[in-house]
Amino acid sequence: MMKAVHFGAGNIGRGFIGSLLHHSGYAVTFVDVNKTLVQALREKKSYEVVFIDEQDGREVISGVSALDAGEEQAVIEAIVKADLITTAVFVTMLDHIAGAIVKGLRERIKKNQKPLHIMACENAINASSVLKAAVYRQLTPAEQQAVEGVIGFPNVAIDRQAINRQQGEITTAYVERFYEMTVNESQLIDGIKPLQNVSYVRDLEPYIERKLFLVNAAHAITAYMGYLYQCATIQQALEQPEILTVVNRALAETACLLQVKHGFSPVELQTYIQTLLRRFANPLLSDQIARVARSPLRKLGMNERLVGPARQLLARNLPAEYVSMGIAAALLYDAEQDEEAEQLQIYLRDNGLEQTLLHYSGLDKEEPLLNLIKAKLDELRKLTGRTGRI
């Protein structure tokens, strides 16, 4: 049986990537910092995936093992023998795990010259390329040459919702039944397709942007608008007509961009939108606003889910009224338990809107988007009575 090493044994790691690896014929070794979870997986050698839907389906993923991230030599040995390496650790942690991968690759190139793919399955743009850059920074030029053409870092676009549910076995993962993974076929070594039941495409950008500008943008807008209207969950937010209208109209704007830029058909995009709204509205998910809204600074980045499509729409003389309202809602997000929200509000207070958007989003006062965001901020303040803490 083929062997896979997967970094990150969280809900997505187990419920999505681990399941996908299992069904593609891999024996999976999880690497994680959660000692309790690692010990439970090690003892059980299996875990259950529960699908959060009315059918209450479930499956058992067997033949798994687990390593504590601190077991350096064992992790190295697993990398040497692996047929595939995957991650689901959050993109901000890729630098951290790069060191362990580097140590494993140094031993591997001495003992095993079989092609190896390393796939960062993160909710971020070109995460595998980010991981490759972090790995290559720690390799010598000679080591880089040795792994080039043997170790591939194909980028992927992923989509599946998971929730943390504190009941039953610690190893049980709770995910929605829907999933999607698209792999950049042009970055594969020797044309080897390492996973089954995924899509392979020659150009990943359209699919990355479809996910980012539809799924991620709509999720973020729902969360920030929901926060302003004092909703606890995404499901509650979408029950508010005012919020659902904003989300639907923002989706119409970003769908127009995807149609013009990438050639997706209107019918295809509408089907995609209807599916994602059904997924978001799933009452069994009970997805907390605080979880989806967290990390606003990252989500306000120039090429991220809100500012990215808004800038591209305006550059093509297309409307961006409701995506801009989502940006304004994010700027009013002032949850005290969120460190990035605190940081954002302090920066706004001390530096003003223009400097804040220059600093975090790369906008300057000459861009038409800035005035649009200002107008939407005023509109939201009047509608909701919320001003942020600025």
N, C-alpha and C positions, 0 to 999 in steps of 0.2 A: 504494500500500500504506500502511496505517496505521503510525504510528510510536509506539514505546513507549520510555521511558527507565526503566531499572531500576538502582537503587542497590544494589550488593552482588553481586559476581560469584563468590561462593563456591559450594559444592556445591548448596545449596538454591536459590541465585540462578540458577545455570545449569541444574541438573538438574530443578528443579521449576518455578519461576516463568518462567524463560526459555523452557523447553519449552512451557509453557501459553500464553505470549504468542505464540510462533511458530505454534502450532496454532490460535490465534484470529485469525491474519492480520496480525500486527504484525511490522515490522522492528524488531529490538531493539538499542538502544544501552546497553551496560553502563557504569556509572560505578563505579570502584573505586580503592582506594589501592595495590593490588598492581601495581606498574609492570611487572613481568615478565609477569604474567597479562594485563594490559591490552595489552601489546605483542603477545603471542601471539594474542590474539583479533583484534586489529587486522590482523595479517598474514594469518591464516587465513580470517577472515570467516565462520567456522563452528566448531562443536565437536561432540563426540560425547557422548551420554548412554548410559551402560551400566547396564542393569537387573540388580540383584544378585539373581538367582534361578537356578533350575536350567535355565531355558530360555536363559540367557545372551543375552538380547535386547539390541539397541542401536538407536539412531537418531541421525541427523545433524541438527543445528539449523543452518540456513544463513542467510545474509543478515544476519549480526550485525556490529556495530561496537562499539568500546569507547573510553572516555575516561578519562584519569587524573583523579582527583578534584581535582587541583590545576590542571587546565586550565579555569579559572573561566569565561572567555568562551565557550568551546565548550560547556560544560555549560549555561550560560544559554541559548544559542541552541537547544540540543536541547530544553530545557524549553519554550521559546517555540513550537516546532513540534510538540510531542508531542501525541498523542491519548490517552495514558495514561501515568501514572507509577506505578511500583511500587518496593517496597523489600524487601530481605532482608538486614539488616545487624546484627541483634540489637537488641532494644528499647532497650538502654542507649545505642545510637549514634544514635537518632533525633534527639536534641537537636543532635548534631553535624552531621547532613546537613540539618537544617532551614534553616540559613543559606544553603546553596546553593539550596535550593528557593525560599526567599524572594526571592533575587536573580533567579531565573528568572521567578517570578510577577510581580515588579515590571515586568519587560520585557514579559511576555506580555500583561498587561492593557492595555498601550499598543497592541499589535500584533495580538492574536489573542483574540477574544471567544468562541471555540468552547468549549463545556463540556469540562471536564477532570476526570477522577477521579484521585485520589492514594490508593493502597492500600498500607498498611504490612502486608506479609505476614510477620509476626513470630510467634514462639511466645510470645504474650502476650495478655492480655485487652484488647480494644478498642485495639489498637496504632495504628490510623489516627486515632482520637480523640486519642491521646497526641501523634502527629505534628502534627495540626491545632493543638493547643494550643501546641506549640513554635513552629510557623510563625506563628500569630496573635500571639504575644508579641513578635515582631519586626516586625510590620506596624503601620502607623499606623491610627487609626480609619477614616480615609478609604480606605486600602488594604483594610482588612478589609471595608468596605462594597462595594468594587469587586469583590472576589472572591466574596463571599457570593452563592450562587445560581448561580454560574458554575463554581466549583471545589468539587468534592465529595470528602469523605474517608470513603468507606464502610468500615466495619469488616469484617474477614474472620476466619474461623477456618480454619486450615490444618493439614494433617497429611501428612507424608511423611518417611521416614527416609533419611538420606544418610550416607555415610562418606568419610573422607579416605583415599585410597589412593595412595601415592607410587609410581606406576608409569605408564609410557606418557606420553602427552602431558599437559602441565600443564593444558590446557583441558578434558580429559575429566572428566565428572562421573559419580559412582557413586551411584545411588539405588535404593531398592526400587521395584517396579512399582506398588504401591498408592499412591494419593494421594487426598486429599479437600480441597476448598475450598468453604466456604460463605460467601456474601456477603450483607450486610444490604441488602436491596432497598429499604427505606424511606429509605436515605441516598443513593440514586442521584440524579443530576441529570437532570431531564426524562425519567426512566424508562429512560435509556440503559443497556443491559446490556453492559459493555465486554468481557466474557470469555465464551468458549464452554467447554463441558464442565465447568462448575461449578454449584453449587446456589445459588439465590437464595431467601431467606426474608424474611418481614416482621419476624420477631423472632429475633435472632441468639443471645440469651442461652442458650436451651436447648442449642444446638449448641456454643457456647463451653464451657459447663459439662460437656457430655458429653465433649468432648475433654480438658478440664482434669482432671476428676474420675475419668475412666477411663484414658485413654491416659497423660497426664502423671503422674497419681498412681501408677499401676501401674509406670511406668518408674522413677520416683523411689524407690518402695519396693523394687523389685527391686535397684536400684543400691545403696541404703544397706544393705539386708540382705546383699547380695552382698559388699559391702566388709567387713562384720563377719565373714562366713564365708570371707574371703580368696579370693574369686573374682576372676578377671581380667576377665571379660566378662559381659554380660547373659545371653548364651546359657548360659554355665556356671552362673550363679546359678539360672536356671530349671530346671536339671537337679537342683538340690538339693531334695529333698522338703519340707524344713522351710521353705525360702523360697517355693516354689511354693504351699504351703498358705496362708502369710500373704498372698501376692499375690491368690490366688483369693478368700479370705475378705474382704479389703479391697475387691476389686472387687464382691463381692456386697453389701457395705454401701453403697458409693457408687451402685451400680445401683438400690438401693432408694430412695435419696434422689432420683435422677433420675426414677424412676417416680412417686413421690409429688409431687414439685415441678413437673415439666414434662409428665407424662402419657405418657412413652415407654412402650411396651408391654414386658412382660417378655421376650417372644420377640425383639423388635427389639434389646433391650439384650444378651441372651445371645448373639445372632449377632454383635453388635459386639464383645463381649468375646472370643469365640472367634477372631475375625479378628485382633484386636490381639495376642493371645497367640501365634498362629501367626507373626505378623510379628516379634514380639520374639525368638522362638525360631529364626528363620532363621539357620542356621549360617554362611551365606556373609557375613552382616553383620559378625560378630565385633566387636560394639559394646562398646567399653571401658567398664568401670565408672567409671574416672576421668573420662571425658567426660560421662557421664550424671549422675554425682553432683555435679559441680562446681557452684559457686555455691549452697551450701546456705542462705545467708541469704535470698536472694530466694525460694527454694522454701519457706521457713518463714514467708513473709508471711501476714498475716491472711486475705486473699482468694485465696491461692495454692492449689496442688494438694493440699496435705496438711491444713493447719489449716483452710482454707475448708470443705471437705466435712465434716470432723470436727465443727466448730462447728455447722454446719447440721443434721447428723444428731442431735446431742444436743439442739438446740433443739426438735426434733420428737419427742423421746423415742425415737429410733431408736439402735440400737447402733453404736458407732464403735470397737470394740476393736482391730481390725486396722489401720485407718487410723491410730489413735493409736500403734500399734506402729511404723508407718512413720515417724511424727514422732520417736519415741524413737530409732529407728535413725539418723535424720538428725542428732540431737543427739550421737550417739556417733561421727559421721564426723570423723575427725581426720587426714586425709591431709596430710602435711607440704608437699606441692607445691601445695596448694590454698589460696590466700590467704584466701578466705572461711572455709574450715574452720579455719584458724589463728585468725582473728579471733573466730570463734564459740567455740572452746575457751578462748581467753584471757578472753573476756567471761564464760563460764560459771564459770571458775575464780575470777575476781575478784568476781562479782556473784551467783552462785547461779542455780538453775534458774528460780525464780519471776521474778526481775528480767530474766533473759534472755528468757523467753517474753513478758513485758510489752514489752520493748524491741523485739524482732524480730517478734513475732507478734500483739501487741496483747492478749494474754491477761492477766487479773489473777487474784489468788488466790481470788476468789469463783467463778470458772468451773469447772464440773465437769470440763472437759477437762484442766485442770492436774493434778488428782489422778490421772486416768486415765493421763496421760503419765508421771507419777512411777512408777506401778505398772508400766507397760510398760518403763521404763528398768531397774528392778530385775530384771524378768523377763529382759530381753535380756542384762544383765550376767551373770546366772546361766547362761543358755544358752550364751553365746559366750565368756565370760571377758574380754570387751572392756569397758573402762571409759571410753574416751576419755582425754584428757589433762587431766582436771579433778580 
